Amino acid sequence: MRALVFDEYFSRKFAKNGSFGSNGFIRIINLVLFLHRGPILKFHLHIPTILLDSFKEVDQWTLVLSRKGVTELVLTNSGRHYQLSFMFSCLELTNLHLRNCFFNPPLEFEGFLHLKKLYLKDIVFRDNLCGTHINFPQLNKLFWRTCMDSYNFNIKATKLQGLKIASIKDSVPVERINLVSMLSNLPKIEVLSIDGESLEDVIEENMPKWLPYPVKSLKCLNLQDMKLRELCQLHGVLCLLPNSSNVESLWMELWRLQIVEMTVVKGSRMEILFIRLLLAHSLSLKKFTITPCGACGVDMSKDVMQFPRA
């Protein structure tokens, strides 16, 4: 047996049987883990809210895993943030899934050299990471959701092809968020998925500074939960499109969009494309008003009238 799974289902079932408690939960995992012989390649652990006063037991478990060649680690924490420690000794990892943790590697940590998939949710990146590049030479997919202090997280991932960002929580100035640095250091990025709230948080009024050059490798752009009545989100979309000239697939999810009014429209290619996208994907659209600027109105109206409607 090379896989041990103590997930949320296990926790619920354990509690239902009347045996739930920190001592009982810890005792069972200790028995299974410390009596196990041979490698453990896959380990899933859900930490219940009432489990621990401290996380010393989790530290001991990850230390054991680091010596057993674990390659897939899923650690979800439902209580207060857990300070990751011996996880950074699990150097054979290829798949890592973390939730509700402090990410604070030791100074001597050079990165996960074999990691291919990284899922981060509700992660807080500590200050000592600022300016430090963490090496992920084999990383292919990165999922990033509701993480805080993201400006402290710099990665070097030259093989990354898929990046998904959702609901970044940052109260720092936009210039300190290093998403632009991440994109500029991802020469093979092909798929970028970002939601409207994250786009708004990252961009605000500094879009030209955020993405001043094209991302040439990008082929698929996925824009989720867009609220184009928010000026920053609209600004972000209009700046992302011309900076993604090689995109072959553009998917937009527009959240209950009902009324659109565009004024001073000059009939540029990007404006026409944007209008076409709105008409094709806005299922709830009731009213669309376009006010052209200058003499472009007649020709533009002919094109717009032929566009497909959702």
FENVEN-V271054 format. One line per field, one symbol per residue. psi: psi as a letter, one per 20 degrees, with the letter a starting at -180 (. if undefined). burial: 1 if it has 24 or more other C-alpha atoms within 12 Angstrom, else 0. A space follows every 50 residues. Layout:
BEGIN
psi = ???
burial = ???
END
This chain:
BEGIN
psi = ojppomahgggghghhjjjpqggggggghggggiippaqohppppporgj gqhrkhghggghgghhijkphopooppibrppopeihiimijpippoqpl rpomqqhipiroiiphppppplppprhiipippppmhjphpppoplqqli iiopqonijphpppppmpopjrqhhipkhhhghhjmijphpppqrggggg ghgdjkghhgmjqqnhiphppooqlpniiohhggggghhggijlijphpp ppopnkphppoprlpikrghgggggggghhinhjphpoppoqpbjigggh hgghhiqqq.
burial = 00111110001000000000010011001000100000011111111110 11001011001111111111111111110011111111111111111111 11111000001111111111111111001001111111111111111111 11111111111111111111000111111111111101111111111111 11110110011000111111111111110001111111111111001001 11111010010100101000110111111011000000010000000001 0001000000
END
